[in-house]
Amino acid sequence: MVIRCRTLLGTLLATATLHAAAGGLAIAGIDHVAIDNTAGATATWSSTRVGWSLGTGLEFRATARSSVRLEYIYDNYGTETLAAQTVGAFTFPEREHKLDSHTVRGAVSFKF
C-alpha cells in the first residue's frame, strides 16, 4: 500500500495543454521476504516506510468534454536495516534495503 500527500503546481503551456509538478510525503507498507532454497527457510519482515515523492505531468484537452493525462512519479523511502533472523538452523544475516519507485500512469477523463 502506498499513500501520497502532494502539493500540485501547474501552468498552462498552450490553450489546451497543462503542465504540472507535484511533491510531498509518501508512505508505504512494506513486506520483505527472504528465501533460502537450500535450507528451505523463509524469513519475513514488515515495516511502514515514510519518504518523499516528486512528479510531473501533462494534461491535454482533447475536446470540450474530455482530456488525456500522462504523469510520472518518483518516490524515495530511504534505506532501512533489516535485522538478522534465525529460522530453524539457518540464520539470515542483517541486510540493508533501499526502496524507491518509478511510476508512469495515464488517464482519459470525460466530463458529464
MDAnalysis code that builds the backbone (N, CA, C; Angstrom):
import MDAnalysis as mda
import numpy as np

u = mda.Universe.empty(336, n_residues=112, atom_resindex=np.repeat(np.arange(112), 3), trajectory=True)
u.add_TopologyAttr("name", ["N", "CA", "C"] * 112)
u.add_TopologyAttr("resid", np.arange(1, 113))
u.add_TopologyAttr("resname", ["MET", "VAL", "ILE", "ARG", "CYS", "ARG", "THR", "LEU", "LEU", "GLY", "THR", "LEU", "LEU", "ALA", "THR", "ALA", "THR", "LEU", "HIS", "ALA", "ALA", "ALA", "GLY", "GLY", "LEU", "ALA", "ILE", "ALA", "GLY", "ILE", "ASP", "HIS", "VAL", "ALA", "ILE", "ASP", "ASN", "THR", "ALA", "GLY", "ALA", "THR", "ALA", "THR", "TRP", "SER", "SER", "THR", "ARG", "VAL", "GLY", "TRP", "SER", "LEU", "GLY", "THR", "GLY", "LEU", "GLU", "PHE", "ARG", "ALA", "THR", "ALA", "ARG", "SER", "SER", "VAL", "ARG", "LEU", "GLU", "TYR", "ILE", "TYR", "ASP", "ASN", "TYR", "GLY", "THR", "GLU", "THR", "LEU", "ALA", "ALA", "GLN", "THR", "VAL", "GLY", "ALA", "PHE", "THR", "PHE", "PRO", "GLU", "ARG", "GLU", "HIS", "LYS", "LEU", "ASP", "SER", "HIS", "THR", "VAL", "ARG", "GLY", "ALA", "VAL", "SER", "PHE", "LYS", "PHE"])
u.atoms.positions = np.array([
    [0.836, -1.168, 0.000],
    [0.000, 0.000, 0.000],
    [0.888, 1.240, 0.000],
    [0.537, 2.204, -0.819],
    [1.258, 3.474, -0.891],
    [0.253, 4.604, -0.733],
    [0.590, 5.571, 0.119],
    [-0.222, 6.768, 0.294],
    [0.668, 7.955, -0.038],
    [0.149, 8.864, -0.872],
    [0.896, 10.075, -1.214],
    [0.072, 11.291, -0.826],
    [0.725, 12.281, -0.255],
    [0.109, 13.560, 0.067],
    [0.992, 14.614, -0.593],
    [0.516, 15.163, -1.730],
    [1.375, 16.034, -2.533],
    [0.710, 17.376, -2.789],
    [1.531, 18.377, -3.028],
    [1.084, 19.683, -3.471],
    [1.308, 19.752, -4.977],
    [0.327, 20.258, -5.697],
    [0.382, 20.309, -7.155],
    [0.443, 21.767, -7.608],
    [1.421, 22.080, -8.466],
    [1.535, 23.396, -9.085],
    [1.505, 23.202, -10.591],
    [0.699, 24.009, -11.271],
    [0.586, 23.828, -12.708],
    [0.614, 25.146, -13.454],
    [0.906, 25.048, -14.740],
    [0.903, 26.214, -15.608],
    [0.361, 25.813, -16.977],
    [-0.346, 26.715, -17.596],
    [-0.904, 26.466, -18.918],
    [0.178, 26.731, -19.961],
    [0.558, 25.683, -20.726],
    [1.594, 25.826, -21.753],
    [1.025, 26.340, -23.065],
    [-0.172, 25.925, -23.384],
    [-0.863, 26.345, -24.596],
    [-2.350, 26.341, -24.264],
    [-3.162, 26.697, -25.192],
    [-4.595, 26.796, -24.945],
    [-5.166, 25.508, -24.369],
    [-4.685, 24.357, -24.800],
    [-5.271, 23.087, -24.377],
    [-4.286, 22.175, -23.648],
    [-3.149, 22.712, -23.161],
    [-2.133, 21.876, -22.516],
    [-1.751, 22.436, -21.157],
    [-1.835, 21.596, -20.133],
    [-1.466, 21.965, -18.776],
    [-0.248, 21.148, -18.353],
    [0.784, 21.817, -17.832],
    [1.947, 21.126, -17.268],
    [1.874, 21.292, -15.761],
    [2.104, 20.211, -15.025],
    [2.038, 20.269, -13.569],
    [3.244, 19.567, -12.959],
    [3.666, 20.049, -11.786],
    [4.702, 19.409, -10.984],
    [4.141, 19.243, -9.584],
    [4.502, 18.131, -8.932],
    [3.974, 17.840, -7.599],
    [5.081, 17.288, -6.719],
    [4.936, 17.509, -5.433],
    [5.885, 16.972, -4.479],
    [5.254, 16.868, -3.105],
    [5.775, 15.965, -2.285],
    [5.240, 15.848, -0.939],
    [5.640, 14.575, -0.242],
    [4.791, 14.122, 0.657],
    [5.014, 12.984, 1.530],
    [4.561, 11.685, 0.868],
    [5.323, 10.611, 1.077],
    [4.939, 9.275, 0.589],
    [5.070, 8.285, 1.751],
    [4.079, 7.437, 1.908],
    [4.074, 6.425, 2.972],
    [3.781, 5.080, 2.324],
    [4.566, 4.046, 2.671],
    [4.373, 2.722, 2.070],
    [4.429, 1.644, 3.146],
    [3.511, 0.692, 3.062],
    [3.554, -0.509, 3.892],
    [4.337, -1.570, 3.135],
    [5.411, -2.081, 3.733],
    [6.335, -2.976, 3.039],
    [6.387, -4.329, 3.737],
    [6.318, -5.398, 2.947],
    [6.550, -6.759, 3.431],
    [7.779, -7.290, 2.715],
    [8.835, -7.600, 3.461],
    [10.077, -8.144, 2.914],
    [10.058, -9.660, 3.118],
    [10.530, -10.401, 2.125],
    [10.621, -11.858, 2.219],
    [11.988, -12.290, 1.709],
    [12.682, -13.123, 2.490],
    [13.953, -13.709, 2.066],
    [13.790, -15.224, 2.099],
    [14.245, -15.890, 1.038],
    [14.089, -17.346, 0.916],
    [15.441, -17.973, 0.646],
    [15.768, -19.012, 1.391],
    [16.959, -19.809, 1.114],
    [16.464, -21.180, 0.673],
    [16.554, -21.460, -0.622],
    [16.035, -22.718, -1.168],
    [16.795, -23.938, -0.669],
    [18.091, -23.799, -0.431],
    [18.894, -24.922, 0.041],
    [18.453, -25.371, 1.428],
    [18.278, -24.399, 2.333],
    [17.877, -24.722, 3.702],
    [16.359, -24.864, 3.837],
    [15.618, -24.418, 2.832],
    [14.155, -24.458, 2.910],
    [13.614, -23.483, 3.948],
    [14.318, -22.375, 4.159],
    [13.940, -21.398, 5.183],
    [13.409, -20.129, 4.530],
    [12.427, -19.521, 5.185],
    [11.846, -18.266, 4.732],
    [11.774, -17.305, 5.912],
    [12.266, -16.085, 5.719],
    [12.190, -15.046, 6.750],
    [11.349, -13.895, 6.220],
    [10.592, -13.256, 7.102],
    [9.767, -12.116, 6.699],
    [9.974, -10.956, 7.667],
    [9.904, -9.761, 7.118],
    [9.956, -8.525, 7.880],
    [8.847, -7.630, 7.341],
    [8.207, -6.853, 8.197],
    [7.197, -5.880, 7.776],
    [7.529, -4.527, 8.377],
    [7.264, -3.479, 7.614],
    [7.535, -2.133, 8.121],
    [6.680, -1.115, 7.374],
    [6.580, 0.056, 7.965],
    [5.965, 1.206, 7.311],
    [7.071, 2.202, 7.054],
    [7.240, 2.575, 5.791],
    [8.324, 3.486, 5.406],
    [7.723, 4.848, 5.059],
    [8.394, 5.900, 5.502],
    [7.988, 7.273, 5.205],
    [9.085, 7.899, 4.362],
    [8.696, 8.529, 3.265],
    [9.671, 9.146, 2.374],
    [9.085, 10.351, 1.676],
    [9.593, 10.628, 0.492],
    [9.146, 11.789, -0.264],
    [8.806, 11.396, -1.695],
    [8.033, 12.256, -2.348],
    [7.537, 11.991, -3.691],
    [7.681, 13.247, -4.545],
    [8.112, 13.064, -5.800],
    [8.176, 14.143, -6.788],
    [7.566, 13.637, -8.082],
    [6.901, 14.513, -8.796],
    [6.311, 14.080, -10.049],
    [6.084, 15.231, -11.000],
    [5.786, 14.874, -12.228],
    [5.464, 15.859, -13.245],
    [4.473, 15.225, -14.216],
    [3.746, 16.064, -14.919],
    [2.782, 15.513, -15.860],
    [2.260, 16.549, -16.832],
    [1.594, 16.047, -17.860],
    [0.948, 16.879, -18.873],
    [-0.494, 16.428, -19.021],
    [-1.384, 17.398, -19.193],
    [-2.790, 17.077, -19.479],
    [-3.208, 17.864, -20.712],
    [-3.760, 17.145, -21.680],
    [-4.186, 17.738, -22.947],
    [-5.708, 17.695, -23.028],
    [-6.319, 18.827, -23.352],
    [-7.765, 18.846, -23.570],
    [-8.018, 18.346, -24.988],
    [-8.640, 17.174, -25.093],
    [-8.904, 16.576, -26.405],
    [-10.135, 17.203, -27.050],
    [-11.187, 17.360, -26.267],
    [-12.425, 18.006, -26.715],
    [-12.903, 18.889, -25.567],
    [-14.014, 19.574, -25.747],
    [-14.552, 20.426, -24.683],
    [-14.936, 19.609, -23.448],
    [-15.185, 18.301, -23.638],
    [-15.638, 17.468, -22.515],
    [-14.723, 16.292, -22.201],
    [-13.500, 16.269, -22.765],
    [-12.592, 15.156, -22.461],
    [-11.138, 15.641, -22.445],
    [-10.307, 14.912, -21.692],
    [-8.879, 15.226, -21.640],
    [-8.084, 13.937, -21.475],
    [-6.801, 14.012, -21.827],
    [-5.875, 12.886, -21.722],
    [-4.703, 13.353, -20.859],
    [-4.289, 12.505, -19.921],
    [-3.230, 12.890, -18.978],
    [-2.137, 11.829, -18.951],
    [-0.891, 12.265, -18.838],
    [0.265, 11.383, -18.664],
    [1.076, 11.942, -17.501],
    [1.461, 11.069, -16.550],
    [2.128, 11.517, -15.330],
    [3.271, 10.579, -14.964],
    [4.353, 11.152, -14.422],
    [5.486, 10.393, -13.904],
    [5.654, 10.746, -12.431],
    [5.860, 9.738, -11.574],
    [6.048, 9.960, -10.138],
    [7.273, 9.167, -9.665],
    [8.142, 9.829, -8.904],
    [9.280, 9.176, -8.269],
    [9.080, 9.242, -6.761],
    [9.145, 8.088, -6.095],
    [9.042, 8.003, -4.638],
    [10.351, 7.468, -4.085],
    [10.837, 8.061, -2.985],
    [12.057, 7.602, -2.336],
    [11.766, 7.389, -0.857],
    [12.055, 6.174, -0.368],
    [11.781, 5.816, 1.028],
    [13.057, 5.577, 1.826],
    [14.201, 5.935, 1.293],
    [15.461, 5.800, 2.013],
    [15.904, 4.356, 2.179],
    [16.800, 4.153, 3.149],
    [17.386, 2.840, 3.412],
    [17.000, 2.388, 4.810],
    [16.712, 1.104, 4.946],
    [16.330, 0.514, 6.229],
    [17.216, -0.701, 6.484],
    [17.613, -0.906, 7.730],
    [18.376, -2.085, 8.104],
    [17.415, -3.153, 8.594],
    [17.432, -4.319, 7.936],
    [16.612, -5.451, 8.348],
    [17.449, -6.313, 9.278],
    [16.952, -6.552, 10.471],
    [17.705, -7.295, 11.489],
    [17.929, -8.740, 11.063],
    [19.011, -9.328, 11.581],
    [19.282, -10.750, 11.338],
    [18.125, -11.567, 11.900],
    [17.840, -12.683, 11.247],
    [16.721, -13.522, 11.664],
    [17.110, -14.997, 11.537],
    [16.852, -15.775, 12.587],
    [17.150, -17.201, 12.570],
    [15.857, -17.986, 12.390],
    [15.868, -18.858, 11.377],
    [14.729, -19.730, 11.098],
    [15.256, -21.157, 11.156],
    [14.861, -21.908, 12.176],
    [15.401, -23.255, 12.367],
    [16.892, -23.170, 12.619],
    [17.685, -23.879, 11.825],
    [19.139, -23.856, 11.990],
    [19.802, -22.829, 11.072],
    [19.018, -22.129, 10.261],
    [19.572, -21.183, 9.284],
    [19.402, -19.755, 9.785],
    [20.449, -18.925, 9.627],
    [20.379, -17.516, 10.017],
    [20.499, -16.638, 8.778],
    [19.498, -15.786, 8.579],
    [19.558, -14.760, 7.536],
    [20.320, -13.584, 8.144],
    [21.402, -13.128, 7.517],
    [22.193, -12.046, 8.106],
    [21.471, -10.695, 8.019],
    [21.938, -9.754, 8.831],
    [21.433, -8.383, 8.754],
    [21.667, -7.862, 7.344],
    [20.746, -7.074, 6.838],
    [20.881, -6.565, 5.472],
    [20.291, -5.170, 5.359],
    [20.821, -4.412, 4.409],
    [20.316, -3.073, 4.103],
    [19.302, -3.197, 2.968],
    [18.236, -2.423, 3.043],
    [17.229, -2.429, 1.988],
    [16.915, -0.997, 1.595],
    [17.220, -0.650, 0.348],
    [16.907, 0.667, -0.198],
    [15.638, 0.534, -1.029],
    [14.730, 1.496, -0.878],
    [13.475, 1.419, -1.618],
    [13.187, 2.746, -2.297],
    [13.018, 2.692, -3.605],
    [12.476, 3.808, -4.360],
    [11.627, 3.231, -5.479],
    [10.747, 4.036, -6.042],
    [9.887, 3.521, -7.111],
    [9.668, 4.597, -8.171],
    [9.458, 4.134, -9.386],
    [9.160, 4.986, -10.533],
    [7.805, 4.549, -11.072],
    [6.882, 5.493, -11.216],
    [5.534, 5.181, -11.690],
    [5.203, 6.071, -12.878],
    [4.725, 5.469, -13.954],
    [4.194, 6.205, -15.090],
    [2.736, 5.790, -15.225],
    [1.856, 6.767, -15.277],
    [0.440, 6.429, -15.420],
    [-0.244, 7.421, -16.358],
    [-1.288, 6.945, -16.961],
    [-2.063, 7.750, -17.881],
    [-3.528, 7.649, -17.550],
    [-4.295, 8.626, -18.044],
    [-5.723, 8.619, -17.779],
    [-6.447, 9.334, -18.923],
    [-7.683, 8.941, -19.110],
    [-8.598, 9.628, -20.013],
    [-9.778, 10.071, -19.156],
    [-10.105, 11.356, -19.189],
    [-11.180, 11.886, -18.358],
    [-12.314, 12.403, -19.250],
    [-13.542, 12.158, -18.813],
    [-14.727, 12.646, -19.501],
    [-15.554, 13.476, -18.529],
    [-16.059, 14.620, -18.976],
    [-16.920, 15.475, -18.162],
    [-18.357, 15.255, -18.598],
    [-19.223, 15.005, -17.610],
    [-20.636, 14.755, -17.926],
    [-21.471, 15.947, -17.540],
])
